[in-house]
Amino acid sequence: MDTHPGAAASTEVLRCTAFSADPDGGNPAGVVLDASALDDAARLAVAAEVGYSETAFLTPAPEGAEGVPEGAPEGRAFTTRYFSPLDEVALGAPPGRRPGEDTRRSRRPWRWASA
């Protein structure tokens, strides 16, 4: 994993490789751990610069968001959106969802689990 200054406001992007011990193999993805200050256009610009099929953008989950257990430690729940170099990626969208449909309404936060 290395860091890369992204397109929008020098955003730090982690470059990860899944399913491989070799950084040049597997399934690469970009991850922005704090995308709070980035609008959709900036996220798209960062994803285009990274050039992977997906770049994940994490923001803190809203207070009382669905799926966040009551009493969860602060800073341990996130909302994640994914962008390709061309558009937002509708990961987990129901089958039959057409390109261009608003998928953001169904976002759910997830918890960062530590070992």
Summary of the structure (lengths in Angstrom):
residues: 115
radius of gyration: 14.7
end to end distance: 18.9
largest distance: 40.5
contacts: 285
relative contact order: 0.17
helix: 12%
strand: 30%
